[in-house]
Amino acid sequence: MGVKISGALFSGYSTTTRHESGSEVSTTAPKDNGGDGSLFSPTDLLVAAYGSCAATTMALVARRENISLESISWELEKNMVSDPDRRIGSITGTIAITMAGDEQNFKRLANIAKTCPVALSLAPSLSINVAVMLVS
């Protein structure tokens, strides 16, 4: 089953994208590439998608397997490169999990974070160095 997404350029370097549910998100070019940086850039959304995907995938598995998951938060940094072409070179940061349970369940969720659908869809040339931490 597919999901319909539409969008349009609306002002200089800004876009609005609409999900079939009616939800919208807008982007603009980042300051380091000639934009004003007033909104998420498209590459920012890719990093946001990775964090969101990791968290929601862990939460779905935790619910399905009755793992007591209290919270998930993340702080990620996007690093651009320009050689040979402008692209995201790396994503670094941390994903923090607060949960009750044993080390085995934590390791299971940590692995899920690193193999969520977005992570698996990224180019192998993109370096992902994200630590998954258990916090109390």
Helices and strands as residue ranges (DSSP letters): E 5-11, E 14-19, E 24-28, G 31-33, H 42-64, E 69-81, E 87-99, H 103-114, H 117-121, E 127-135
